[in-house]
Every structure is written in structure tokens, then in C-alpha cells.
């Protein structure tokens, strides 16, 4: 009861008089003549006769008078006009030709709720329409492939470019370091998204060998340890700390350093390797900014610093692009192991990787000739250094592509369109995967024309650039 407390305690919380429902009201109490419950009072001495014309006066404070003391009858529900819930709408009934004409809009999710419900009911009854609806829904899926929720890989580069255009850095990062900076940041974002168990997911490191594809089994954490150890080659060249520390490497190259790092760990690598790897990537970017950033003179001097890979060396500017290339490839290996979507690098970074690979091909061809792995019947024309010689035109399609003339007979020769004897066309990502040993040279989807032996030598030389 909301009006106030009842001092007699005769009314409950809803304002009803509990005394109207005691035993006497139903004829079962001592004040009745019998137990029949007819409600007739027994006249006693001193009792006044009841006046049928005068209603019984309710107690003070009671609301509703006599009606409140009678049976508790619930109030009727509010009608629809007063704001009550509307009755359920009748299902939409459409003829078969109309429902069939709605199948296209239904497949595109362009029907109203009532039309969709009518089509759904019809598809459960009509097999021909159900088959047509299935074909239409499949076609709709082909019109627009599902979009990933991950940001575009070039988004970070665009945001940084916009920021730097508004406020140039005091010490700029060299252009040839930016691919490494971007790829390590993308891999680190992937590593932040995976769980503890994913760090032990199996990964197979792959590269090309003369007998086919070679490999080494490890884990996600072991792959990151491999990147840490090989990036240490650049760190040592820049005067930074070697991640191997005092651990002796059997061979000074990438494979020897990786095996030495794995052996030095008492337990298999875990996610704890991420912290030193990320710290080293930051140190490399920061140090190359001081070493090779700024004006053209500093860029030229710092970028030419040699970085030894054991049996060969690269200038610092090329070594940083090489490390970005390997970071991308191993990030794809990790993403495949943990079922994570991963995209190729930004176009301008991908172009630098393609350009480095194309520039390394003349030396790779010469190395295969020295090892007796080149085509035996391929004609060779020795030319003086710096003069044009037989060339292959390499056309790389895609946003990171371009065209290169590859000298075939000597790394010191100059590619010339007048001496072109063969032509190869490849997609930019396919070309990079071929150079990383992910695609066998026999299976590379390449458009080709001209000297078949020259084409074969170039494809195999590209695959031979891969390593552990």
C-alpha cells in the first residue's frame, strides 16, 4: 500500500483487508451458526438488527470500501490501444512465382524481414527453389570475397609518412631501413596476438637445395630465435652486442649461428625470445639512422658498410633489405603455423626486395657456373667488364615490380636490350617466394620466351639465393 502504514495491521501490502478473508468470512469460525459457510450471523443478546439498506462501514484508512474486502480479482489487461503488446502479425503469404522472383534479392540479403521469412518457409517446401537459392548464394560469395579485419599492411607506412610530412624527424631513418622497420613491426603485432601454446606450434624452415627443397623443423619461438641470431650479423657490423654472446658458432654464416643459438639454450625457445629480438630490431633501426641517415653523403657512406654473411658479404643498405625480406618470409611461416592472416609488404618495400633479388642474380649465375650446375649446352660469350652481353629481360608484375636486364655470361657485364635472348614474366610475390625457396623453380608460374636454357638457369639461380 503506497498511501501510508496501517496502524491496525489489518491490510496487506496491496491494500486489501485481510479481515475480510478470516474464518468468520467463510462460515468456519466460532461466530457462525454451523460450518456450512452461508455467512449468516447468529443473533445474540444485545445485538442490534442489521439494516439491509445501510452498507457496512469500512475501517478507517481502507481504500476501496466493500469491494476491497471481497474476492481478489486481478485487473483486466490493458487493451492494445492503451499501449499493450501488439498481437503477432500473420505470416506473409506469397504465390510461388513471386517467391521465385525474390530469390535473387534474398541471396543478396536485400529482402524485408517478412519477405525473408516467407522465402525461408518456401525453401523448406520447394526443392527446385532451394537448389536455385543455393546457387545464387554461392555466386554472391564469389562477387565479394570476405574481408579481413586486419588493417592493410600499407596503413602503418601511410600514417608514418603523413606524420613525417607534417613534422620531419631530426634524425631520419634511411629509406633502405624502412622495409626492415615495417616488417619487424608487423611480425611483432602478430606475436602479440598469439597465445602461449602457439609459441610451440611446429614450423618448417624451407630453402632450395640442388636435390629439391630442404628444410629444418622448429617452432614459432625457434623461428624467432633464428631471426635474432641472423640479425646479429648486422648488429655485429654496426658495433652492437652479439645476441650469441660468448657462444662459439661452428660456421660464421646464418645456419651456423642459428644452430649455435639453439644448442646454447638449455630448454627449447619460448615466448621469452620476443623481448631480446624486439630490442635488437629497435637498436638496428636506431643505429642505422645515425649511421646512414640524413644527407646524401652520409647515406652513401653508411650504406656501403660491409656486412659479412660468412661466405659472402652485402653492403649495409642491401643487408637491411635482405633482413626485411627474411623477416617477411618467416612471418608467413609463423602465420601459417598459427592460422593467422598475413599479407605481403607495402608496394615500395616489396619493390626494394625485388630489386635486391634481381641485382644478386648475375653473381648467382656465375656461382652456379663455377659449381658446374649451369646448363651444359648453354652458349657462353665472354665480354669485357662494363660492356653489353647476352641478357635476359626479367619483368616482374604487380605493385612492387618493374623490369630488369640480367647479364647472363658475366656479373661484370651490362644488360642490353640489343643483346636480349630470353624473357621471363613473374608476379612480384611469386618471384620473392621463388627466391626464398618456397616455390620450386620447375613450378614457378612464369611467362617465358626465348632461350630455354637461359630461362632455366635464371629460375634456378633465383631459387639458389634462398638459405636457412
DOSEGU-146898 format. One line per field, with one value per residue (C-alpha): x, y, z; residue number from 1. Coordinates in Angstrom, 2 decimals, padded with zeros to 5 digits. Layout:
N
east	X/...
north	Y/...
up	Z/...
num	NUM/...
! end
This chain:
468
east	000.00/001.52/-000.58/000.99/001.31/-001.80/-001.61/-004.04/-002.05/-005.26/-004.18/-001.53/000.99/-001.55/-004.22/-006.59/-008.36/-007.12/-010.02/-012.38/-010.81/-010.63/-012.53/-015.65/-015.99/-016.29/-018.50/-015.91/-015.34/-016.99/-019.22/-021.32/-024.28/-022.76/-019.97/-021.97/-020.31/-023.51/-022.30/-025.50/-024.73/-026.34/-028.37/-027.31/-028.42/-027.79/-027.14/-028.80/-030.66/-028.83/-030.17/-030.03/-030.18/-027.05/-023.74/-021.11/-018.71/-015.11/-012.38/-010.57/-007.70/-009.08/-009.12/-011.80/-014.54/-016.55/-015.04/-011.59/-012.74/-014.28/-012.54/-009.16/-009.99/-006.99/-007.47/-008.06/-005.10/-004.68/-006.05/-003.76/-004.97/-003.62/-000.05/-000.09/001.97/000.66/-000.64/001.69/001.45/000.10/002.80/003.16/001.66/003.02/002.46/005.18/006.14/006.57/008.71/010.85/011.41/012.59/015.39/017.96/017.16/017.11/020.61/021.84/020.13/018.02/014.56/012.45/012.07/008.61/009.79/012.84/010.64/008.28/011.20/012.73/009.44/009.12/012.67/011.81/008.96/010.22/013.34/013.78/013.80/016.10/018.65/018.39/018.82/021.95/023.48/022.64/024.11/027.33/027.52/027.08/030.05/032.19/031.16/032.70/035.23/035.15/037.18/039.72/039.53/043.28/044.44/046.05/049.83/050.50/048.43/051.35/053.56/050.90/050.31/054.04/054.52/051.71/053.13/056.65/055.37/053.88/056.85/060.09/062.32/065.52/067.38/065.56/065.59/067.21/064.90/066.65/065.96/062.23/061.29/063.02/061.34/057.91/058.29/059.58/056.68/054.19/055.70/055.68/051.97/051.34/053.31/051.26/048.05/049.04/048.67/051.28/050.57/051.04/054.71/055.31/053.42/055.59/057.23/059.30/062.08/062.46/065.05/066.14/068.83/070.08/068.06/064.87/063.50/065.46/064.06/064.57/061.85/061.47/058.74/057.39/059.79/062.64/061.91/062.13/065.40/066.68/065.83/067.51/070.71/070.97/070.06/073.03/075.30/074.16/074.35/077.99/078.84/077.31/079.21/076.20/076.07/076.07/072.96/075.09/077.33/080.27/078.67/081.01/079.37/080.51/080.13/080.02/077.01/073.28/072.89/075.88/074.78/071.23/072.33/074.72/071.95/069.57/072.26/073.10/069.55/069.07/065.37/063.57/062.97/059.78/058.00/060.78/062.82/060.50/061.89/065.58/064.54/062.39/065.04/067.62/065.34/064.84/068.59/069.33/066.86/068.10/071.78/071.31/069.56/072.69/075.00/073.29/070.51/070.48/072.01/073.22/076.83/076.07/073.61/076.19/078.94/076.87/075.02/078.26/079.47/080.05/078.10/079.63/077.38/080.30/080.86/079.68/079.09/076.49/076.64/074.62/071.87/071.33/071.73/068.87/066.60/067.69/066.77/063.36/062.83/063.64/061.50/058.52/059.06/059.44/056.46/054.44/055.78/054.64/051.28/050.69/051.56/049.06/046.40/046.87/046.09/049.18/049.68/052.68/054.64/053.78/054.43/057.53/059.09/058.27/059.91/063.16/063.16/062.50/065.23/067.79/066.98/067.33/070.68/072.00/071.16/074.32/076.56/074.31/074.52/078.33/078.43/076.32/078.59/081.68/080.00/079.08/075.34/074.51/073.07/075.88/074.93/074.25/076.42/078.62/080.15/082.84/082.77/084.88/083.69/081.26/080.38/077.00/076.49/073.74/070.82/067.52/064.69/063.03/059.59/058.07/054.37/052.46/052.72/056.29/057.51/059.44/061.84/065.49/068.02/070.04/073.51/073.90/077.60/079.40/078.38/080.57/078.76/075.97/072.47/071.48/068.15/070.07/071.53/068.32/067.96/065.18/062.27/060.61/057.48/056.61/054.32/056.18/055.14/055.73/059.22/060.06/058.78/060.88/063.94/063.06/062.81/059.05/058.35/060.39/061.84/060.13/056.75/057.16/054.21/056.30/055.59/058.66/060.04/063.41/066.45/065.13/068.50/068.96/065.47/066.16/069.47/067.87/065.00/067.36/069.78/066.88/065.94/069.61/069.57/067.48/069.12/068.17
north	000.00/003.26/005.73/005.02/002.41/000.82/001.04/-001.83/-004.20/-005.33/-004.52/-006.22/-004.67/-004.40/-002.57/-005.50/-006.05/-009.35/-009.40/-009.96/-013.38/-014.80/-017.84/-015.91/-014.62/-018.16/-019.51/-021.72/-019.65/-019.73/-016.79/-018.87/-020.99/-024.01/-024.95/-024.57/-021.29/-019.49/-016.31/-015.76/-014.26/-015.75/-013.17/-012.82/-010.83/-007.15/-007.39/-004.83/-005.89/-005.19/-002.57/-004.05/-000.61/000.65/-000.69/-001.82/000.97/000.06/000.70/003.97/004.05/001.28/002.01/000.66/000.11/-003.05/-004.00/-004.21/-006.81/-009.10/-011.64/-010.67/-010.34/-009.19/-006.16/-006.83/-006.48/-003.19/-003.22/-002.76/000.80/001.64/000.62/-003.14/-005.58/-005.92/-009.30/-011.37/-010.45/-013.00/-014.59/-013.14/-015.45/-015.07/-017.03/-019.33/-017.04/-014.11/-016.14/-017.37/-013.80/-012.86/-015.45/-013.06/-010.33/-012.96/-014.15/-010.55/-010.07/-007.28/-008.58/-007.26/-009.36/-010.53/-011.43/-013.27/-015.29/-016.17/-017.25/-019.32/-021.17/-021.75/-023.14/-025.85/-027.00/-026.46/-028.39/-026.58/-023.16/-024.41/-025.56/-022.23/-020.34/-022.35/-021.49/-017.81/-017.65/-019.26/-016.73/-013.85/-015.12/-015.01/-011.45/-010.09/-012.20/-011.91/-009.01/-009.50/-007.48/-006.92/-003.50/-003.08/-003.69/-000.29/001.53/001.93/003.32/005.80/007.03/007.47/009.25/011.65/012.31/012.85/015.16/017.39/017.17/015.89/013.87/015.38/012.17/010.44/006.68/005.81/004.66/001.30/000.68/001.40/-002.06/-003.71/-001.34/-002.06/-005.85/-006.29/-004.17/-006.33/-009.54/-008.16/-007.34/-010.96/-012.26/-010.11/-011.77/-015.40/-017.41/-019.23/-022.58/-021.08/-020.39/-024.14/-024.69/-026.58/-024.56/-025.89/-023.62/-024.20/-023.33/-024.61/-027.25/-028.91/-032.03/-030.02/-028.25/-028.62/-027.91/-027.81/-028.37/-025.96/-023.97/-020.43/-019.47/-021.26/-019.30/-016.03/-017.20/-017.84/-014.25/-012.96/-014.89/-013.90/-010.26/-010.37/-010.32/-006.75/-005.90/-007.01/-004.98/-001.89/-002.44/-003.61/-006.57/-010.03/-012.00/-015.16/-013.62/-015.95/-018.92/-020.10/-020.61/-023.61/-021.63/-017.83/-017.88/-017.80/-021.58/-021.93/-019.05/-020.38/-023.89/-022.45/-020.33/-023.29/-025.50/-022.88/-022.93/-025.46/-025.61/-025.09/-021.39/-019.91/-016.59/-015.09/-014.75/-012.00/-009.34/-009.57/-009.90/-006.76/-004.83/-005.74/-004.65/-001.26/-000.92/-001.73/000.84/003.50/002.83/002.85/006.21/007.65/005.79/006.15/008.72/012.37/013.88/012.03/011.92/010.24/007.89/006.81/006.29/004.44/002.35/000.96/-000.55/-004.29/-006.89/-010.36/-013.41/-015.85/-016.91/-013.62/-010.02/-007.35/-003.58/-002.38/-000.88/-004.24/-006.23/-004.32/-005.04/-008.68/-008.84/-007.30/-009.90/-012.80/-011.33/-011.25/-014.84/-016.26/-014.20/-016.02/-019.33/-018.38/-017.12/-020.38/-022.39/-020.50/-019.92/-016.14/-013.99/-012.25/-010.01/-009.07/-005.90/-002.42/-001.82/000.35/-002.01/-005.01/-003.24/-002.89/-006.62/-007.48/-005.07/-006.57/-010.08/-009.05/-007.37/-010.52/-012.78/-012.17/-013.27/-016.27/-017.31/-017.08/-019.15/-021.89/-021.93/-022.32/-025.18/-026.88/-026.51/-024.36/-025.78/-027.73/-026.80/-023.11/-020.95/-018.52/-015.36/-013.77/-009.98/-007.34/-005.83/-002.97/-003.93/-005.28/-009.02/-011.59/-010.55/-011.83/-009.38/-010.01/-008.45/-008.53/-007.73/-006.22/-003.13/-003.98/-004.96/-003.46/-004.58/-005.63/-006.76/-009.63/-010.23/-013.96/-014.52/-012.36/-010.45/-007.57/-007.30/-004.83/-005.91/-004.67/-004.78/-005.24/-008.49/-009.83/-013.60/-014.54/-013.14/-014.09/-012.59/-013.30/-011.90/-009.87/-012.07/-015.26/-014.05/-013.36/-016.76/-018.37/-016.54/-017.69/-021.36/-021.55/-022.28/-024.87/-023.35/-026.03/-024.96/-021.19/-019.66/-017.72/-016.45/-017.13/-016.93/-017.25/-019.30/-022.13/-022.90/-019.26/-019.18/-022.36/-021.02/-017.78/-019.55/-021.96/-019.15/-017.24/-020.23/-020.74/-017.37/-018.96/-020.22/-021.23
up	000.00/-001.09/000.93/004.33/007.06/008.51/012.37/012.85/010.68/009.01/005.45/003.42/001.02/-001.79/000.26/000.78/004.09/005.48/007.93/005.01/004.48/008.01/009.13/010.00/006.45/005.16/007.95/009.65/012.81/016.22/015.40/012.94/013.42/011.73/009.40/006.28/005.45/004.48/006.13/008.25/011.64/014.75/016.67/020.26/023.25/022.86/019.19/017.02/013.95/010.73/008.41/004.91/003.37/005.14/003.85/006.25/007.06/006.20/008.73/008.62/006.20/003.95/000.27/-001.96/000.66/000.40/-002.97/-001.43/001.10/-001.46/-003.67/-005.06/-008.74/-010.90/-013.06/-016.75/-019.11/-020.89/-024.42/-027.43/-027.87/-024.39/-025.22/-024.66/-026.77/-030.33/-031.40/-033.59/-037.24/-039.63/-041.83/-045.29/-047.90/-051.45/-054.62/-055.96/-058.91/-056.53/-054.14/-057.01/-058.21/-054.69/-054.61/-056.05/-053.52/-050.76/-051.73/-051.53/-048.13/-049.70/-048.70/-045.87/-042.73/-043.80/-047.30/-045.96/-043.61/-046.47/-048.70/-045.87/-045.37/-049.09/-049.43/-046.94/-049.15/-052.72/-053.75/-057.07/-055.43/-052.68/-055.27/-057.12/-053.84/-053.07/-056.44/-056.05/-052.54/-053.82/-056.66/-054.22/-052.24/-055.37/-056.19/-053.00/-051.10/-047.30/-045.98/-043.24/-040.05/-040.07/-041.27/-044.65/-044.44/-046.00/-043.36/-040.97/-043.75/-044.86/-041.31/-040.67/-043.99/-043.17/-039.70/-041.01/-043.74/-041.07/-038.71/-040.26/-037.89/-036.61/-037.49/-040.35/-040.87/-044.22/-046.98/-047.14/-043.43/-043.63/-045.02/-042.06/-039.62/-041.13/-041.38/-037.83/-036.57/-038.48/-037.14/-033.61/-033.97/-035.00/-032.00/-029.62/-030.84/-030.32/-027.12/-025.06/-026.70/-030.19/-029.46/-029.57/-032.84/-035.36/-038.15/-041.03/-042.28/-046.02/-048.62/-052.03/-052.44/-055.61/-054.90/-054.24/-051.21/-047.96/-044.52/-040.77/-038.21/-035.30/-033.53/-033.64/-030.85/-032.63/-035.83/-033.93/-032.35/-035.89/-036.89/-033.74/-034.46/-038.15/-037.50/-035.15/-038.23/-038.91/-035.21/-035.05/-038.17/-036.52/-033.27/-031.27/-028.90/-030.47/-029.37/-029.28/-026.65/-025.96/-027.71/-030.49/-033.86/-035.86/-039.07/-039.35/-041.66/-040.86/-040.48/-038.15/-035.93/-035.71/-034.73/-032.16/-030.61/-030.45/-028.84/-026.23/-024.86/-022.08/-022.96/-026.27/-027.03/-025.60/-025.92/-023.80/-027.01/-028.21/-025.86/-026.96/-030.62/-030.48/-028.56/-031.21/-034.09/-032.43/-031.88/-035.54/-036.85/-034.44/-035.22/-038.99/-038.62/-037.01/-039.39/-042.76/-042.42/-043.32/-046.42/-049.49/-048.34/-045.05/-046.74/-049.29/-046.71/-044.11/-046.66/-048.13/-044.83/-045.49/-043.55/-043.63/-044.03/-043.83/-047.43/-048.90/-047.86/-048.58/-048.14/-045.15/-047.31/-049.03/-045.82/-044.18/-047.16/-047.01/-043.31/-044.08/-046.83/-044.48/-041.70/-044.08/-045.24/-041.74/-040.57/-043.24/-041.91/-038.39/-039.62/-041.47/-038.33/-036.13/-038.84/-038.81/-041.90/-043.26/-046.28/-048.45/-047.63/-048.83/-052.53/-052.21/-049.66/-051.84/-054.80/-052.85/-052.10/-055.75/-056.87/-054.48/-055.71/-059.36/-058.68/-057.00/-059.95/-062.08/-059.21/-058.51/-062.17/-062.08/-058.87/-060.44/-063.50/-061.31/-059.46/-062.74/-062.14/-065.14/-068.34/-070.07/-073.61/-072.99/-075.26/-073.40/-074.79/-072.65/-072.70/-071.04/-067.77/-068.28/-071.85/-073.00/-073.29/-073.65/-071.48/-070.16/-069.66/-066.31/-065.98/-062.50/-062.45/-059.56/-057.39/-056.36/-059.81/-062.70/-065.45/-065.21/-067.82/-066.34/-067.88/-068.46/-069.14/-066.59/-063.44/-064.64/-067.97/-068.63/-069.58/-073.02/-074.88/-078.13/-076.79/-075.27/-075.81/-073.37/-071.45/-068.13/-066.52/-062.88/-060.22/-057.57/-054.62/-056.64/-057.55/-053.91/-052.82/-055.53/-054.19/-050.66/-051.64/-051.09/-054.77/-056.73/-059.93/-062.04/-060.65/-060.87/-062.70/-065.19/-068.66/-070.78/-074.27/-075.95/-074.90/-072.73/-071.15/-070.15/-068.65/-066.68/-065.39/-064.19/-062.42/-060.66/-059.80/-058.22/-056.08/-055.09/-053.32/-050.54/-047.36/-043.87
num	1/2/3/4/5/6/7/8/9/10/11/12/13/14/15/16/17/18/19/20/21/22/23/24/25/26/27/28/29/30/31/32/33/34/35/36/37/38/39/40/41/42/43/44/45/46/47/48/49/50/51/52/53/54/55/56/57/58/59/60/61/62/63/64/65/66/67/68/69/70/71/72/73/74/75/76/77/78/79/80/81/82/83/84/85/86/87/88/89/90/91/92/93/94/95/96/97/98/99/100/101/102/103/104/105/106/107/108/109/110/111/112/113/114/115/116/117/118/119/120/121/122/123/124/125/126/127/128/129/130/131/132/133/134/135/136/137/138/139/140/141/142/143/144/145/146/147/148/149/150/151/152/153/154/155/156/157/158/159/160/161/162/163/164/165/166/167/168/169/170/171/172/173/174/175/176/177/178/179/180/181/182/183/184/185/186/187/188/189/190/191/192/193/194/195/196/197/198/199/200/201/202/203/204/205/206/207/208/209/210/211/212/213/214/215/216/217/218/219/220/221/222/223/224/225/226/227/228/229/230/231/232/233/234/235/236/237/238/239/240/241/242/243/244/245/246/247/248/249/250/251/252/253/254/255/256/257/258/259/260/261/262/263/264/265/266/267/268/269/270/271/272/273/274/275/276/277/278/279/280/281/282/283/284/285/286/287/288/289/290/291/292/293/294/295/296/297/298/299/300/301/302/303/304/305/306/307/308/309/310/311/312/313/314/315/316/317/318/319/320/321/322/323/324/325/326/327/328/329/330/331/332/333/334/335/336/337/338/339/340/341/342/343/344/345/346/347/348/349/350/351/352/353/354/355/356/357/358/359/360/361/362/363/364/365/366/367/368/369/370/371/372/373/374/375/376/377/378/379/380/381/382/383/384/385/386/387/388/389/390/391/392/393/394/395/396/397/398/399/400/401/402/403/404/405/406/407/408/409/410/411/412/413/414/415/416/417/418/419/420/421/422/423/424/425/426/427/428/429/430/431/432/433/434/435/436/437/438/439/440/441/442/443/444/445/446/447/448/449/450/451/452/453/454/455/456/457/458/459/460/461/462/463/464/465/466/467/468
! end
